[in-house]
C-alpha cells in the first residue's frame, strides 16, 4: 500500500540531482576559465623569454658586425648562421617558435631591407602590462594585442679599447 508521502519524496530527489548536476557544470566552467588564464600567462612568459633571446641575438649580430658589412640581418636565418666571417658564427641555435601561434613565423619590423625587431602575430590581448623587460618598446604597456609587443635589441654599447 502506497501513501501519497512517498511519491512526493521521489520528485524532490530528482530535483536535487538536477541542481547538483547544474552546479557541477558551473564549477567545471569556472575551472576551465581559470585554466585558460593560467595557460595564457605561461605562453606569455615564454613569449617574453623567446622574444628577449631573439632581441639579444640581433644585438650580437649588430655589435659583432665586421667593418663594411651591413649591421642588421635581412633574414632571420642569418642569426643562425652569420656568414659574414671566415668561420660562420651562430647568434641563435634555431628560429624559435612563437608560443602563442605555435609557428616559427614572426612579424618583422624592417628599416629598408634590414630586420630591426620582431613581434608575435597573435591577436590575443596581453595580460601583463607592467614590469615589462627593457627589450620591449615603451608602447607595449598600452598594447591591445601581442602583435604590438615589438622586441628590439637594446642600444649599442661600444667596446672599450684595451692597451
C-alpha positions in Angstrom: 0.0 0.0 0.0 1.4 3.4 -1.0 1.0 6.6 0.7 1.0 10.0 -1.0 4.0 11.0 1.0 6.4 8.6 -0.8 5.5 9.9 -4.3 6.4 13.4 -3.3 9.8 12.4 -1.9 10.9 10.9 -5.2 10.2 14.1 -7.0 12.4 16.1 -4.6 15.3 13.7 -5.0 15.1 14.0 -8.8 15.1 17.8 -8.5 18.0 17.7 -6.1 20.1 15.6 -8.6 19.3 18.1 -11.3 20.5 21.0 -9.2 23.6 19.1 -8.3 24.4 18.3 -12.0 23.9 22.0 -12.8 26.2 23.1 -10.0 28.9 20.7 -11.1 28.6 22.1 -14.7 29.1 25.6 -13.4 32.2 24.6 -11.3 33.7 22.9 -14.4 33.1 26.0 -16.5 34.8 28.2 -13.8 37.8 25.8 -13.7 38.1 26.0 -17.5 38.3 29.8 -17.4 40.9 29.7 -14.7 42.9 27.1 -16.5 42.8 29.1 -19.8 44.1 32.2 -18.0 47.0 30.2 -16.4 47.9 28.7 -19.8 47.9 32.2 -21.4 50.1 33.5 -18.6 52.6 30.7 -19.2 52.6 31.3 -23.0 53.1 35.0 -22.4 56.1 34.3 -20.1 57.5 32.1 -22.8 57.0 34.8 -25.4 58.9 37.3 -23.3 61.8 34.8 -22.9 61.9 33.8 -26.6 61.5 37.4 -27.8 64.2 38.6 -25.5 66.6 35.9 -26.7 65.9 36.9 -30.3 66.4 40.5 -29.5 69.8 39.7 -27.9 70.8 37.7 -30.9 70.0 40.7 -33.2 72.1 42.9 -30.8 75.0 40.4 -31.0 74.7 40.4 -34.8 74.8 44.2 -34.9 77.6 44.6 -32.3 79.9 42.0 -34.0 79.5 43.4 -37.5 82.7 43.5 -39.4 83.7 46.8 -41.0 82.0 47.4 -44.3 79.2 44.8 -43.7 75.5 45.6 -43.0 74.8 45.8 -39.3 71.3 44.1 -39.4 70.2 40.8 -40.8 67.9 40.7 -43.8 66.5 37.3 -42.9 66.1 35.6 -39.5 68.2 32.7 -40.8 71.2 34.9 -40.8 71.0 34.8 -37.0 71.5 31.1 -37.1 74.5 31.2 -39.4 76.2 34.5 -39.8 78.4 34.0 -42.9 80.0 37.5 -42.8 83.1 35.9 -41.1 85.6 33.3 -42.5 84.2 30.9 -39.9 80.4 31.3 -39.6 79.1 32.5 -36.2 75.8 31.4 -34.6 73.8 34.0 -32.7 70.8 31.6 -32.3 70.6 27.8 -32.4 67.3 27.9 -34.3 64.4 30.2 -35.1 62.2 29.7 -32.1 58.5 29.1 -32.4 56.1 31.8 -31.3 54.5 30.3 -28.1 51.1 31.9 -28.9 50.8 30.7 -32.5 53.0 27.6 -32.3 54.7 28.5 -35.6 58.2 29.8 -36.4 56.7 32.6 -38.3 57.3 36.1 -36.8 56.2 39.6 -37.7 59.3 41.5 -38.8 60.0 45.2 -38.2 62.1 46.4 -41.0 64.1 49.5 -41.9 64.5 49.2 -45.6 65.6 45.5 -46.0 67.1 45.3 -42.5 65.3 43.5 -39.7 65.5 45.7 -36.6 62.8 44.0 -34.5 60.3 41.2 -34.3 56.8 40.6 -32.9 54.3 37.9 -32.5 51.4 37.5 -35.0 48.9 36.8 -32.2 45.9 39.0 -31.8 45.1 37.9 -28.2 45.0 40.6 -25.6 48.1 40.7 -23.3 47.6 40.1 -19.6 50.9 41.6 -18.4 51.0 45.4 -18.6 53.7 46.5 -16.0 57.3 45.5 -15.3 57.9 44.6 -18.9 61.5 43.8 -20.0 63.6 46.6 -21.5 63.9 45.0 -24.9 60.2 45.7 -25.5 59.1 49.1 -26.8 57.5 51.5 -24.4 54.3 51.2 -26.4 54.0 47.6 -25.1 52.4 48.9 -21.9 49.4 50.2 -23.8 49.3 47.3 -26.3 45.9 45.8 -27.0 47.3 42.6 -28.7 50.5 40.7 -28.6 51.4 41.7 -32.2 52.0 45.2 -30.8 54.8 43.9 -28.5 57.9 44.7 -30.5 61.1 43.0 -29.4 64.1 45.2 -30.3 67.7 44.9 -29.4 69.0 47.4 -26.8 71.2 50.3 -27.7 74.7 49.5 -28.9 77.4 49.5 -26.3 80.7 50.5 -27.9 83.6 48.3 -26.9 86.3 50.0 -25.0 89.8 49.7 -26.3 92.3 47.8 -24.1 96.0 48.5 -24.4 
